[in-house]
Amino acid sequence: MVYLAALGPLAAAAGAASGAGEFHVSPDLHEILQIPEHGRTYQIMMVLFQLSAILVAAKLLGWLAERVRVPGVIGELLAGAIIGPYLLGQWIRIPLHGHWVSLFPHPQDGQWPVNEILWSFAQFASIILLFITGLHTDLKQFLKYVGPATLVAVVGIAAPFLLGVGTVYIPFFADLARPGAGESVLVPALFVGAILAATSIGITARVLSDIEQLDTPEGVTILGAAVLDDVLGIIALAIVGGIASSGTVSFADVGWISFKAIGVWVALTGVILALAKHIERLFNRIRYAGALVGLGLALAFVCSGIAESFGLAFIIGAYSVGLGLSRTAMAHRLMDELRSLSDFVVPVFFACLGMLVNFEAMFSDWRVVVFGLVVTAAAIVGKLVGCGLAALPAGFNARGAYRIGLGMMPRGEVALIVAGIGLSRNLIGENVFGVSIMMTLITTIVAPILLVPAFATGGSGRKRPADVTPKLPSVSQLPGIMLHLPPDLCEPFLHRLLQAAQSHGWEGTYERADQKIYLLRNGGDAAQVQLDANNRIIIDASDSRQPEFATMVERVRESVSTDMTPLPAANRTPLPAAAA
């Protein structure tokens, strides 16, 4: 890297001034803060070097992954693992305070491999990812499949949990799982079960978003089940923790935790849904550059903090906010304006997950490798077969059940955090920790690779596909409404038109918002609003509803003209054949 080479002479000069000597830096970078006068500056500089390396590696390997037809998220995960502290990161040297230090120092004695600043940045990225995922989710579709999602989530917790516990009790593996000679295998077995029960909503959401399958019956079922899995996982972890600490389970405590976790999630989503129109009206009144994105993210951050304070994950709060706002006209604006930010920060989240992979613990002993492969097989069967079978009585066919099982398979950061808790409290040993890492890595990589072709084959995942209401109205005898606009006024006009339509009872489905095509419904009527590449807004509706849209267009034109450059009047121009 050119900028590191350029710093070499400066580092040498600083070393001569400060004197020789070993300068050890641990992953948390706390030694850097002890440097007189400039400790915090050096720490920020270190994080900037780390962040730049992550972005370069994640974007490069993400691009290479897609070149070989593998989801880009796999490349980002591998980028973190390769340049992380357990592989190349400890050998990459950068100049700091007159010394050459590791870019990603190797952890010692159970240290967290990623420093707090970088990990916090990654958490912000995960919140943004799930906020966008919630905005993109079709609420009606989500509510329609909440029943199947609940069934899938319950089985998706129970099946892998039982398989994990049973695997640890196999005599050959039981000796490896004991924290110490002669100690009980119960607690390690329960922890393995809890680790296998986890589901990483972030990884699945990213893949479903990339292949545009978030709003399919399988997509919303997977997301709903993954959210519920997080809630149920908290309850399971509370039970395991109670047994580990006292040997008993307090049903009163478990009941309170269950009520709190489920109640907060439902209440948070419900409050945002109830206030969505008022929130949208308030946000639209603040006409300041970037106000919509800033206020939207502020709301997502606040609700993420609330969710975490009640024991839920940050990302559950972010998803709830996005889901609550998904039916507003500003939802697609937020998705559009957050896209560039997401492309920048989200790869950091997945790369940081890759940095948690401890290859030393994973391959410490051939017996541990065998143990890990068997546990991984149990993890795959538990989700793929368990969740798949649970989807069958909920109306899905074998194709849909397979997709759902694959979508529930990734474990990601959830499993690693649970394993880290067990290791830090001496409830599990290094062997079980290594097994957990292997299982997490394999399921996280395999699931997206299989999920993409599972959807690419096409075909409905339902036993009885619902009758699809035509997304476009029948061909109108009247010419459509077409408005030619200056480029800088297209987006403002479009957003106000969609808000006006919403106020007249039209509901936006926005399935093709990324193409600037917005599909509206009102009772049995449908309409399409499109912003094309030639800066034209084209409206196609049935003959009986065209006068209504013509009136709305004129009112919006007057409204925008009052605030901005005068606009040309709408004109009725025959639509292109493809749009009619």
N, C-alpha and C positions, 0 to 999 in steps of 0.2 A: 504494500500500500504506500502510495507516494507520500501521503501526509505523515505517515509514521517515520519514513526515512528522513523526511525533512526535519523531524524533531530530534534526530539522533545527535547532531552537534550540540544542540541546546541541552540535551540530557547529559552529555559528557561534561559540558561546562558546569552544569549544576552538580554533577557528581564530584568534580574536583573541588568545588567550593564546600560541599557538605561533608566530604570525607567518605572513605570507603566503608563498607560494612554491608551485611545482609539486611535486606528490607523485606520481610515476609508480609504478604497480604493474604488474608483469608477471604472467602466468598462474600462475607457480609461487609467487607471493606472498612471495618471499624478502626483498623490500624492507621488508615489514611487520615481519619479525622483527628488523630493524635499529633499530626504534623503541625508544628507551631505556625500560627498566622494564616497559612494557606491550606489547611486541611480540608475544609469544605470545598474549596475551589478545585483541589486535586481530585476529590471524590466525584464531583460533577464531571470533570474532565475524563475520569476513568469510565463513568457511565456513558458518556458521549461516544467514546471509542467502542464500548461494548454494543451500544445501540446501532452504530454505523455498521459494525461487522455483522450484526444480526440481520439488518435490512438487506445488505448486499447478498449474504448467504441465502436468506429466505427467498428473495426475489429470483436469484439465479437458479436455485434448485427447484423452486416452484415452476419456473419456466421450463426447465429440463424435464420435470415430471410430466407436465402437460404435453411436451413434445413426444413422449413415449406413451401417451394416452393413459396417464395415471393422474388422479385428482391432484391439483396443485397443493392442497393442504398437506399431502404426504411429503412433498418436497420441503415444505416449511418445517414440518416436524423433524425430518431427517437433518435439515440444516442446523437446527438447534442441537441435535444429538452429536453431530460431527464437530461443530466448533465449540461445543459446551465443555464444562470443566472435567468431564470424565474421558474425553478424547483429546482433540487437538487444542482446545482452549487453554489447557494448562501449559502447553508448549509454545503458544504464540506469545511473544514478548513485546511489550510496549514501554517507552521511556516514561518514568514517573519519579519525581523527586530525586533525580540523579541516579536512579537505578532502573534496571530492566525488570519489569514485573510481569506475571502471567496475565493475559487478557481476561481469562476466566479461571481464577485460582481453584485448585483442587480442594474439595471439602474434606474436613477432618472431623472425626468423632461425631458423626451425625449432623454436621452443619447443613443448613439449607443451601443448595448449590447456586441459587440465584439471589443476588442482593435485594434488599427491600425496595430500593428505588425502581429497579428494573421490574421486579415482580409486581409492584403497584401499577406501573405502566401497563403491564400485561393484563392486570385485572380491569383497568379502565378499558382496554381493548376488547375484552370479553363482554363487558357491559354494553359497549357500542354494538358489537356483533349481535347480541341477543335483543337489543332494542330494535335494531333494523329487522331482525327476524320476526319479532312481534308485529311491527308495522306491516310487514309483508303477508302476515297470516290472514286468511279469510275467516273472520269471526264466526260467520254462520256455519261454515264448514267445520270449524273447530268445535263449536257447540254441538253440532250434529254428531260428531264422532267422539264426544267426551266419554260416552258409555264404553265403547270399545277400547278407548285409551286407558280407562280405569282398569278394565279387566286385564289388558296387556301389561300394565304397570304392576299390578298385584302379582301376577304369575311371573313377570320379569324380575321381581324381587325374590319371590319364594323359591323358584326353581334353581337359579344359580347359587343362592344361599345354601340350600340343602346339599347341592352337588359339591360345593366347596367344602363344607363341613365334613361330608362323607369321604371326600378325597383325602383330607388330612388324617382321617382315622385309619386309612390303610396302613398296616404295620410298617412297611418299608418307609413310608413318608412320615409316619408319626414321630419316629426318632429324629428325623431331620427338622421337624417343626417345633420340637420342644425348645423353649428358651434356654434350658439348662438340664443337666443330667438328672433324671428322676422327677422332673417337674411335670405337672399336668399338661395334657395336650388340648384341653377344652378351650382355653382362651385363644391360643393360636388358631384353632379350628374355626371358632366363631369369627375371628378377625378375617380369616380367608373368605369365609362366607359373606361377610359384610363388604369386602373388597370386590368380590365377584358380582355382588348385587348392584353395584354402582353403574350408572350410565352417564356418558359425557354428552350433554345436550349441545355443547358448543361445536364439537366436531361434526355431528350429524347435521346440525343446522347449517353449517358452512357448506357441506356437500350438497344438501337438498337445495340450498339457495343457488349454488353454482350451476346445478342441472335444471333449475326452475321447476322443482317438484314440491315446493313448500305447501302449496294449496291443494294438492291431490288428497284423496281419502287416506292413502298410506302416509303421506307427509304430515298431515295434521294429527293423525293417530300417533305417529312416532313422536312428534313434538309434545303432544299432550301427555303421553305415557312417560316421556323422559322427564318432564316437569314433575309429574306425580312421583316418579322414581326418586327424585331428589328429596321430596317431602317424606316418602316412606323410608328412604335411606337414613334420614335423620333419626327417625323412630328406631330403626334397626340398630343404628350406632349407639343410641342411648341405652338400648337393652344390653348390647354387648358390653358397653362401658360399665354398666351397673353390675353385671356378672363379674367382670374383670376386677373391679375395685372392692366389691363386698361379697361376691359369691351369690348374691340374691338379686331379684328384680323387684323394684317397687312399682306395682301396677298403677298406683296413684301418680307417680312421677311420669311414667310412660304415657298415661292418659292425658296428663297436662301438656306434655311435649307434643303429643299428637294433635290435641285440640289447638294448641298455639300455632303449630306449623301449618296445618290445613286451614285454620281460620284466618290467619294473616294472609296467606296466598289468595284465598277466595275474596276476602274483604278488600285487599289491595286492588285486585283486578276489577271488582265490582264498583269501587269508588271511582276509579279512572273512567270506566265505562259510563257511569252516571254523569260525570262532569266533563266528558269529552267535548261536547258542543261548546260549553262555557270556556273550556281551556283553549279551544281553537279560536273562539271569538276574541279572547284576551290576547293570544299570541299574534293574531292578525292586526290588532290595533297598534302594536308596537312596530312601527316602520323604521327600522334601523338595520344597517348592514349586518347580516349574519344573526339577527335576533331570533329567527325561528329555530335555527340549529342550536344556538346557545341556550335558549329557554327549554327546548325539547331535551337536550342532554342534561340540563340542570334537573329537570323533573325525573329523568331516568336515574341520575346519580342519587337523588334524594330517596327515591323509592327502593333503589338497590341497597342503600344503607339501612333503610327500615327493615327490609327483608332479612338482611344479615343480622340485625340486632335481635330478631326473633328466632334465629337459628337457621334460617334459610340461606341459600347461597345468594351472592350479589346478583348473579345472572337471572335468577328467578324473578327478582323485583324488576329488572330491566325488561324482561320478556313480558311481564304483566302490564307494564306501562305501554309498551309497543302494541300489545294486543288490544288494550283499552282504547287506543287512539287510531286503530287500524281502519275504522269505518268513517273517519273524518276525511274531508277533502284535502287537508294539509298532509295526510299521511304520505302520499306519493311525492310531495315536495320535500318532505324530510328525507325520504329514501334517496331521492336524486341528489340532494345537497350533502348527504352524509356519505355518499359513495366514495368520493376521493379520500375523505378522512379514514374510512374503513379500509381502503386499499393500503393506506400507510400504517395504521396501528395494528390491525388484526393479525398480519403475519408475525408480529412480535409476540403475540400471545401464543401462537402455535409453536414458534421457535423456542420460547421459554419452556413450554411443556416438554419439548424434545431434550432440553438441557437437564431435565430431572432424571433421565434414563442413566442409571448407574450400571455400566457394563461390567465393572469389577464384581459387584454383588451378584449380577446375573449369571456370570460364568465362573464363579468361585470354585465349583466342584461339579464333576460330571453328574453326580447324584442329584444335585440341586437343579441341573439342567433338565434331567428326566422329570423330576418333581414339577418343575415349571411347565414343561410341555403337557403333562397330564392335567395340571390345574388349568392351563390355557384351553385344553380340549373341553374341560368341564365348563369353563366360562363361555365358550362358543356354543356348546350344546344348550346350556341353560338359557341363553338369550335367543339363539336362533330357533331352537325347537320349542322352548317354553313359550316365548312371546308369539312365535308363529302358530302354535297350536291354540293359544288363547285368542288369536285373531280369527280363527275359522268359525267358531260359533257366533262371532260378532258380524258375520256377513261377508267376510273376505274369502276369496278363493286361494288356491295354493300359491299362485303368483303373488298375490297381495300379502299373504302370510309370510312368504319368503322375504319380500322387501321389508316388511315390518321387523322381522327377526334380525335382518342385517342392520337396519337402522338403529336398533337398540343395543348392538354389540359393542361399540367403542366404549372404553372405560375412561381414558384420558386422565385429566388432573384430579378427578374425584377419587379414583382408586389410589393414586399416588399419595394424596393428602391423607386418606384414611390409613394407608400403610405407614406413612411418616409419623402419624400420631401413635400408632402401635409401637413403632421402633423407639421413639423418643421416651415413651413411658415404660420401656422394657417389657412390654406385653407380648411382643414377638421378637424373634432373633433375626440375625442377618440373612439366614437361609430363607425364611418366609418373606422377608423384605425383597430379596433378590427374585424370588418366584413371582411376587406381585408386580415387579418391574417388567419381567419378561411377559407375563400375561397382558399387562397394560399395553406394552409396545406392540405385541403381535395383533391383538384385537383392534387397536387403534389404526394400524396400517392396513390390515386385511379388510376390515369392514368397508371403508370408502372405496377400495379397489373393486370389491364385488358389488357394491351398491349402485355404482354408475351403470354397468351393463344390465343390472337387474331392471332398471327403469328404461334403459335404452331399447330393450327388446319390444317395448310397447305393450299394448293390451291392457284391459281393465283389471284391477286387482280385486274387484267386487264380484260376488257370485251373481248378483242381479244388478248390473250397471243401471244407475238411475237414468231416467229419461233426460237427455241433455236439452235444456231449453236453448233454442238458437241464440247465440250471443249477439247477432245482428238482426235488426228488424227486416221484415220482408221488403223487397224492392219497392220503393215509393214511386208513385206516378209523378210526383212533383220533384223538381230538381232540389238537390240538397243545398244547405246554407254554407257558403264559403266566404271566409273573411281573409283578405290579404293584409298583413301587418308588418310594420318595421321589425327587424330582428329583436331589438331590445325590448319590445312590448309584447312579444308572443307569450312568454311565460306568465307575466302579470295578468294578461287578459284571460289566458286559459285557466289560471287558478281561480280567478273571480267567477268565471263562467261555471266552473264545477261547483263552487260554493253556492251560486245562485240556483243551480239545478238541485242541489241537496236541499236547499230551503223550500223548493217546490215539491219535495217528496221523492226525488230521484236518488237512488242509492248506487254509489259507485262500487264496482267490483275490482277494477284496476288490475286485472290479470296480466295485461300487456302494457303496464305503465312504463316499462323500460323502453318501449318502442313509441312512446307518446301517443298511445291509443287507449282511450278510457271508455269502458263499457258501463252503461247506466241502465238501471231497471226501475220501473214504477208500476207495480201491479203486474199486469200481463204485457206491458209495453217495454220495449227495449230501444236504446239509442246508442250511437257511437259518436264520440268526440275525438278527433285526431288532429295532432299538430304535425304537419309533414315537413320534409326537408326544405321545402320552398317557402317556409314561413307563412303557411296558410293554415288556418283553423277550419276544419271541415266537419260539419255536423250532419249526420244521417239519422233520421227518425221516421216513424210512420206518418202518413199524411195527416192523421188527426192530431198528432202532437207537434208537427212542424211549426204551426203558428205560435205555440207556447215557447219553443226554442227561439223563434225569431224575436219575440218580445224580450226574452231574457238577454239575447245578444245585444239588442238595442240599449237595454238598461245598463248592461255591463260596459258597452261602448261609451255611454255618457259618463258612467262612473270613472272609468279609466281616463277619459278625456279631461275630466275635471282635475285629476291629479297629475297627469302626464301630458305628453305631446298629443294634439288632436288626432283622432283616429279616423280612417275612412269608414264610411257606412257599409253595413253588410250587404252583400249582393247574392242573388240566387244564380249560381253558376252550375251547370250540369256536372255532377261528380264524375271522376274517372271510373271506368267500368269496374275496376278491381275493388273500388270502395263502395259502390252502389249496393 
